[in-house]
Amino acid sequence: MFAIKLTLILLSALLYLVGSGCWFFWIAPCLLEDGETADILYAFAGTCAWLLITFGFIVHIIKTARPTAAGGR
């Protein structure tokens, strides 16, 4: 069971890092170099989505590490 959990954690970390790198170094700069309003709004929305995903991962990691911290006993 430990090997499956470790594999899932490493896979999710790899996918998150690859997705973040693609967003910040490839997709977002391509959207911003045109300077059109729609492209800038897409870049803003994508960055907001990235922030929400990051926040969700942080909350998930904290709740997994300390399951009683959310008021449980």
Helices and strands as residue ranges (DSSP letters): H 2-22, I 23-27, H 28-34, H 37-65, G 67-70
